[in-house]
Amino acid sequence: MDWYEIRVQGRLDPRWSTWFDGMTLTTVDGSSVLKGPVADQAALHGRLARLRDLGLPLLSVVRIDAEEPA
């Protein structure tokens, strides 16, 4: 299982984190950051499709090391 950090423009309310399978949701400088484990590429594309459906511009998708400090 890989970990990802997905950044979108705009602010997502913390209640949306359940819609993204428990990924942590934070806001930084007017953008929202989802961070957490993703089972596979299909799951990643599913989360990206949900963000698209919300109409939020995608800023970045980065695969991260789970051991990396926050």
N, C-alpha and C positions, 0 to 999 in steps of 0.2 A: 504494500500500500504506500503510495506517494503522498506527500504533503504539498499543498499549493497555497499561494497567496494570490487572491484575485482582487484587483482594485478597480472600482467604478467611480465615475464622476457623480456627485450628489450624495445626499445623506439617506441611508436606509435606517428605518426604525429598528431597534434591537429585536423586536418581536419577529422580524423576518428570519432570524437565524434558524428557527425551527424548519423553515421552508428550504433551507440549505443544508439539511441533514446534520445539524448540530455544529457546523463550522462557527468559530468565534467571529463576531462582528464588531468592528471598531470604526470610529470615524476619525479621520486625520485630515486637516487642512481642506475641508469641504468635500472630501472623498470618503467612500466607505471601503473597508478592507475586510474581506472574508478570508479566514485562514484555518486550515485544518486538513485532515486526511481525506483522500479521495480514492475509492476502491480501484478504479480503472479509467481508461479514456472515455468509455461510454458514460460513466458517472460524471466526469468532468464536463463533457459536452452537455449533459442534462442540466447541470448547474449554470453553465453559460447561457443555455436557452432560457432558463428562468429569468436571468438578469436581462436578457434581450426583451423578454415579454414585459418586464417592468419598464422598459424604455430608458434604461440607464446606460450611458456611453461607457464602454469598456476601456480602461486605461492600461491595464497590464494583467498578465497571467504569468506567474513565476513558480516553477517547481522548487521547493526548498527542502533543506535537510531538516528532518524532524528534531534533530539534536541541536540545531542552531539556536542560539539565544534570541529571545524576543527583542 
